[in-house]
Amino acid sequence: MNSIGITNAEVEIPAAVRRADAWVGLCLALALHVVDETLTDFLSVYNPAVQSIREHVSWLPLPTFTFEIWLGGLIVAVIVLSCLTVFVLRGARWMTPVSYAFGALMLANGVFHIAGSIHLGRFMPGVYSAPVLLAASAYLLATVHQQRKGNRS
């Protein structure tokens, strides 16, 4: 019990704050993942893989990147996603599908890094931070789902 007679169990954290925490956590996990991919030379695996896929599936529009464009784009993405935190905190309804999409994409990203490492029998670039990405994306998806359930009651 604290000085005003309220126990910690009686203090309810608003759903929007929990969701914003989860959003910021996933933004930080993505930033860590970008650092991981940068330090482990992700493009040396990605660009040749894309070129190979294009040879077999020419209609699939997969881009290749120079290091500067790739890293710059990811830095901008992390900054923009982080700036959206204010809308999550305000409970903007349009952030619900954005949150689901962000969470699902990052969950898939983490799974692909781990699955690729298992398939190839070696650590792929980005695999070190993939578990953090998985945990953060699962937490965001769970908080969005919980908040939506709470809004229906």
C-alpha positions in Angstrom: 0.0 0.0 0.0 1.3 3.4 -0.9 1.0 6.8 1.0 -2.6 7.4 -0.2 -3.9 3.9 0.6 -3.8 2.3 -2.9 -2.1 -1.0 -3.6 -0.3 -1.6 -6.9 -3.0 -4.2 -7.8 -5.7 -1.4 -7.7 -3.8 0.8 -10.2 -5.0 0.2 -13.7 -2.7 1.2 -16.6 -4.9 2.7 -19.4 -5.0 0.4 -22.5 -3.7 3.2 -24.7 -0.6 3.5 -22.5 0.0 -0.2 -22.7 -0.4 -0.2 -26.4 1.9 2.8 -26.8 4.5 1.0 -24.6 4.2 -2.0 -27.0 4.4 0.3 -30.0 7.6 2.0 -28.7 9.0 -1.4 -27.8 8.5 -2.7 -31.4 10.1 0.5 -32.8 13.1 0.0 -30.6 13.3 -3.7 -31.5 13.2 -2.7 -35.2 16.0 -0.1 -34.6 18.0 -2.9 -33.0 17.2 -5.2 -35.9 18.5 -2.5 -38.4 21.7 -2.3 -36.5 22.0 -6.1 -36.4 21.4 -6.3 -40.2 23.9 -3.5 -40.8 26.6 -5.0 -38.8 26.1 -8.5 -40.3 26.0 -7.3 -43.9 22.4 -8.2 -44.7 22.6 -6.9 -48.3 25.3 -9.4 -49.2 22.6 -12.1 -48.7 19.5 -10.1 -49.7 20.6 -8.7 -53.1 21.9 -12.0 -54.5 18.8 -13.8 -53.3 16.5 -11.2 -55.0 18.5 -11.6 -58.3 18.1 -15.4 -58.1 14.4 -15.1 -57.4 14.0 -12.7 -60.4 15.6 -15.2 -62.7 12.9 -17.8 -61.7 9.9 -15.4 -61.1 10.5 -12.5 -63.4 7.1 -10.8 -62.7 7.8 -10.5 -59.0 8.9 -6.8 -58.3 11.5 -7.3 -55.7 14.0 -4.4 -55.4 17.7 -4.6 -54.9 19.4 -1.8 -52.8 22.6 0.0 -52.4 23.8 0.3 -48.8 23.0 4.0 -48.5 19.5 3.8 -49.9 18.7 0.7 -47.8 20.0 2.1 -44.5 18.6 5.6 -45.2 15.1 4.1 -45.9 15.2 2.0 -42.8 16.2 4.9 -40.6 13.4 7.0 -42.0 11.0 4.2 -41.4 12.0 3.8 -37.8 11.7 7.6 -37.2 8.3 7.8 -38.9 7.0 4.8 -37.0 8.3 6.3 -33.7 6.6 9.6 -34.5 3.3 7.7 -34.8 3.5 6.9 -31.0 1.5 10.1 -30.3 -1.4 8.8 -32.3 -1.3 5.4 -30.5 -1.4 7.3 -27.1 -4.3 9.4 -28.2 -6.2 6.2 -29.2 -6.6 7.1 -32.9 -8.8 4.4 -34.3 -6.9 4.3 -37.6 -3.8 3.1 -35.7 -5.5 -0.2 -35.0 -5.0 -1.6 -38.5 -1.6 0.1 -38.7 -0.6 -1.6 -35.4 -1.8 -5.0 -36.7 0.1 -4.5 -39.9 3.3 -3.4 -38.2 3.1 -6.2 -35.7 2.4 -8.9 -38.3 5.1 -7.7 -40.7 7.7 -7.6 -37.9 6.6 -11.0 -36.6 7.0 -12.4 -40.2 10.4 -10.7 -40.5 11.6 -12.3 -37.3 10.3 -15.7 -38.3 11.9 -15.5 -41.8 15.3 -14.7 -40.3 15.2 -17.6 -37.9 13.7 -20.0 -40.5 16.3 -18.9 -43.1 19.1 -19.6 -40.6 17.7 -23.1 -39.8 17.2 -23.8 -43.5 20.7 -22.8 -44.5 22.3 -24.2 -41.4 24.1 -20.9 -40.4 23.3 -17.7 -38.7 21.8 -15.3 -41.3 22.2 -11.5 -41.0 19.5 -10.2 -38.6 19.0 -13.4 -36.8 20.6 -12.2 -33.5 17.9 -9.6 -33.0 15.0 -11.7 -34.5 13.9 -13.1 -31.1 13.6 -9.5 -29.8 11.5 -8.6 -32.9 9.3 -11.7 -32.3 8.7 -10.8 -28.7 8.0 -7.1 -29.3 5.7 -7.8 -32.2 3.8 -10.5 -30.3 3.4 -8.1 -27.4 2.1 -5.3 -29.7 -0.4 -7.7 -31.4 -1.6 -8.9 -28.0 -2.1 -5.4 -26.6 -4.0 -4.3 -29.7 -6.2 -7.4 -29.5 -6.8 -6.9 -25.8 -7.7 -3.2 -26.3 -10.1 -4.1 -29.1 -11.7 -6.7 -26.9 -12.0 -4.2 -24.1 -13.6 -1.6 -26.4 -16.3 -4.1 -27.4 -17.4 -4.8 -23.8 
